Amino acid sequence: MMIENIVCTGCSLLCNDVDVEVQASSIKRTRGACSHGDSRLKGFQQNRLRRPLIDGTPTDIDKAIEATTERLKSAKAPLIYGGECSSNRTIELALKLAERLEAYYDAPPSICRVVIPIQEELEIKSFSLDEVLDEADFIIYWGVSAADTHLRHASRYAVMPRGSVVKMGRESRIVATIDARESMTMKISQHKILIDPCFDTRIAKAIADLVDGYSPSLDDVTARQIAILVSDLKRASFVALFLGSNILRCNYCGETVRGILESVRRLSARYKCSVHPMAENVNSYGQAKIMWKTLKTCSPYSFKEKKSAEPLHVLVARQAIDFVLAINSDVLTQIPLEASRSLRMKLACTTELRSITQENSVIAMPIKILGVEAGGVVTRTDGVNVDLKPFITNDEVPSEEEVLSRLLASI
């Protein structure tokens, strides 16, 4: 059976024009999906965890939830981790669970967690990708190679399509890529600017200075490249800036993002400007946005002390936590090796697939595949909420929202 126009959860673009052919609860073929989406949709039945596990022994979901409840209650300093691959409702439940336990909460590093607080503080707008498609005539990819991470970003929204204002599509848009290393995205860019690592703030300021008529202090080659870019920029009307996770490699990435956004605020006096973090996972934006809305911080948080805390790997290093509940997040692959070794067998997890975290968890609870077997609302990389509708039935495992709801009710 062919099902048309499903929402693809292969990345945070959440493309809603993908068709899938379903046979016997598996997806045999996709139409319109990129390679990331095709891999996600066709491969979800592979490497599944079919039954809950306690100490590696198969059990039922009731006993797994009961065991997780007891471990969380008995822990002196628990931590809830994840949300980047979960629905908005699941993230809200995870935060409520952490609050009730007076636990820590943390999630994987994300450019969204850096950009959103600074963007709101500086009151810089973020228009939808649909508005970018229609109106944006100057596209800047900064610290990201969308051709590798968000494969349909340029072809579906930012570069190729013809819009209501940008009627010629690609021919009417100028594309600039600024990064510390060469990328595939530079092949579709008129302006390709390679910069020294963590040199981003100076480049952003130089662009704003040139637009305002000042001379930046840069080396001759870079200054010439910036001058050529600005000559095109001066003819633009709508500038869309996409910030990527390569910026996180800077030791002071918050200051780097602030410097870039302060320059964007200067540009917004002349142009319509829109800033978008390129969310790394399907709901990285939603995780950061909900955390900001709830706690007014996107940093790791201690509900016991009611303030920002150190990240997970630092807490592990100084033995400040004794149990972690990972919500559909492969936490052991996201922290330093020494910290991951210390966390082994101090974990419970919800998981769609088998993973390193699941293999090293005391309790592992399988869940429905979000966007395939389970519905829910997630937030696209431009901040637009998208309602996922399940199109395959699976009554063998619960949804993650159900698991978190039951954990919250039992504590």
Summary of the structure (lengths in Angstrom):
residues: 411
radius of gyration: 22.3
end to end distance: 42.9
largest distance: 69.1
contacts: 1469
relative contact order: 0.19
helix: 39%
strand: 21%
